[in-house]
Amino acid sequence: MKPTAFKAEPFALPFDPATTALVMIDMQRDFVEPGGFGEALGNDVNFVRSAIGPCQKVLAAARTAGIMVIHTREGHRADLTDCPPAKLTRGGKTFIGEPGPMGRILVRGEKGHDIIPELYPIAGEPVIDKPGKGAFYQTDLQLVLQNGNIKTLIVCGVTTEVCVTTTVREANDRGFECIVPQDCVGSYFPEFQKYALEMIKAQGAIFGWVSDARSIVDALAA
């Protein structure tokens, strides 16, 4: 069988579809829609919404290829007992748990906490609810991946320099190979996007590989 590889920087990444999963990080209304937590903090959500279209293409390709698809959501219990005090006091203008246009900010079960319709999970796709930035912290993500014999992660979502790179670093420490399609991740700050991606692929893919939606789709189709 001809080896399969993702075209990427700093070099191509070989992969086996049977041991590859797509992880869609925090594509939630609170982060990418007007009226959510991200906008309430003073950010322009158009910067992160640019990732939606490319993410749709990669998600469709992953489903067609039959690889595992996992979604994550950052948020907290309604009583906020799983939210550290230091996190509660951050934000400046708006704080976690406060009422917003889409319900209480970053609280599980509220409209704003849910995943956007364009990338909504289908039956059989696990949704990992996480209380922190990294998708492995205080979740069963590692167990889900181990049970699926997963070795390679395609990591998409928001924001690039926070939840995406935190998850990539966590995954790297656990022995997973991560590839990040640069147009499938987004930041409210273009300069953060640029340097976060450079950090991932630096020094011979120290944390992972950087690619793009077209290359991921082509490789999965092949």
Solvent accessible surface area in square Angstrom, and as a share of the most:
residue,aa,sasa,rsa
1,M,237,1.06
2,K,175,0.74
3,P,116,0.73
4,T,34,0.20
5,A,45,0.35
6,F,0,0.00
7,K,157,0.67
8,A,18,0.14
9,E,90,0.40
10,P,60,0.38
11,F,105,0.44
12,A,54,0.42
13,L,2,0.01
14,P,89,0.56
15,F,17,0.07
16,D,71,0.37
17,P,57,0.36
18,A,78,0.61
19,T,18,0.11
20,T,1,0.00
21,A,0,0.00
22,L,0,0.00
23,V,1,0.00
24,M,2,0.01
25,I,0,0.00
26,D,1,0.00
27,M,2,0.01
28,Q,0,0.00
29,R,48,0.18
30,D,3,0.01
31,F,23,0.10
32,V,0,0.00
33,E,26,0.11
34,P,86,0.54
35,G,20,0.20
36,G,0,0.00
37,F,20,0.08
38,G,1,0.01
39,E,71,0.32
40,A,36,0.28
41,L,58,0.29
42,G,55,0.53
43,N,26,0.14
44,D,67,0.35
45,V,8,0.05
46,N,103,0.53
47,F,92,0.38
48,V,0,0.00
49,R,76,0.28
50,S,77,0.50
51,A,0,0.00
52,I,12,0.06
53,G,31,0.30
54,P,29,0.18
55,C,0,0.00
56,Q,74,0.33
57,K,128,0.54
58,V,0,0.00
59,L,4,0.02
60,A,57,0.44
61,A,15,0.11
62,A,0,0.00
63,R,80,0.29
64,T,124,0.72
65,A,43,0.33
66,G,65,0.62
67,I,14,0.07
68,M,56,0.25
69,V,7,0.04
70,I,0,0.00
71,H,1,0.00
72,T,0,0.00
73,R,49,0.18
74,E,6,0.03
75,G,0,0.00
76,H,0,0.00
77,R,124,0.45
78,A,62,0.48
79,D,83,0.43
80,L,34,0.17
81,T,101,0.59
82,D,42,0.22
83,C,7,0.04
84,P,70,0.44
85,P,105,0.66
86,A,55,0.43
87,K,20,0.09
88,L,51,0.25
89,T,101,0.59
90,R,150,0.55
91,G,31,0.30
92,G,63,0.60
93,K,148,0.63
94,T,19,0.11
95,F,64,0.27
96,I,10,0.05
97,G,11,0.11
98,E,68,0.30
99,P,118,0.74
100,G,26,0.25
101,P,109,0.68
102,M,22,0.10
103,G,27,0.26
104,R,76,0.28
105,I,3,0.01
106,L,2,0.01
107,V,2,0.01
108,R,80,0.29
109,G,80,0.77
110,E,50,0.23
111,K,118,0.50
112,G,1,0.01
113,H,2,0.01
114,D,35,0.18
115,I,4,0.02
116,I,1,0.00
117,P,78,0.49
118,E,71,0.32
119,L,0,0.00
120,Y,105,0.40
121,P,23,0.14
122,I,94,0.48
123,A,105,0.81
124,G,80,0.77
125,E,21,0.09
126,P,43,0.27
127,V,52,0.30
128,I,8,0.04
129,D,47,0.24
130,K,0,0.00
131,P,17,0.10
132,G,11,0.11
133,K,74,0.31
134,G,2,0.02
135,A,0,0.00
136,F,12,0.05
137,Y,120,0.46
138,Q,135,0.60
139,T,33,0.19
140,D,77,0.40
141,L,1,0.00
142,Q,63,0.28
143,L,102,0.51
144,V,32,0.19
145,L,0,0.00
146,Q,107,0.48
147,N,117,0.60
148,G,25,0.24
149,N,90,0.46
150,I,13,0.07
151,K,111,0.47
152,T,5,0.03
153,L,0,0.00
154,I,0,0.00
155,V,0,0.00
156,C,0,0.00
157,G,0,0.00
158,V,1,0.01
159,T,15,0.09
160,T,0,0.00
161,E,51,0.23
162,V,52,0.30
163,C,7,0.04
164,V,0,0.00
165,T,14,0.08
166,T,45,0.26
167,T,1,0.00
168,V,0,0.00
169,R,99,0.36
170,E,30,0.13
171,A,0,0.00
172,N,52,0.27
173,D,124,0.64
174,R,103,0.37
175,G,66,0.63
176,F,17,0.07
177,E,76,0.34
178,C,0,0.00
179,I,0,0.00
180,V,0,0.00
181,P,0,0.00
182,Q,86,0.38
183,D,57,0.29
184,C,0,0.00
185,V,4,0.02
186,G,2,0.02
187,S,5,0.03
188,Y,22,0.08
189,F,81,0.34
190,P,76,0.48
191,E,89,0.40
192,F,90,0.38
193,Q,38,0.17
194,K,103,0.44
195,Y,114,0.43
196,A,6,0.04
197,L,14,0.07
198,E,69,0.31
199,M,105,0.47
200,I,3,0.02
201,K,53,0.23
202,A,39,0.30
203,Q,153,0.68
204,G,51,0.49
205,A,12,0.09
206,I,74,0.38
207,F,46,0.19
208,G,0,0.00
209,W,25,0.09
210,V,4,0.02
211,S,6,0.04
212,D,44,0.23
213,A,5,0.04
214,R,147,0.54
215,S,14,0.09
216,I,0,0.00
217,V,24,0.14
218,D,72,0.37
219,A,11,0.08
220,L,16,0.08
221,A,89,0.69
222,A,110,0.85
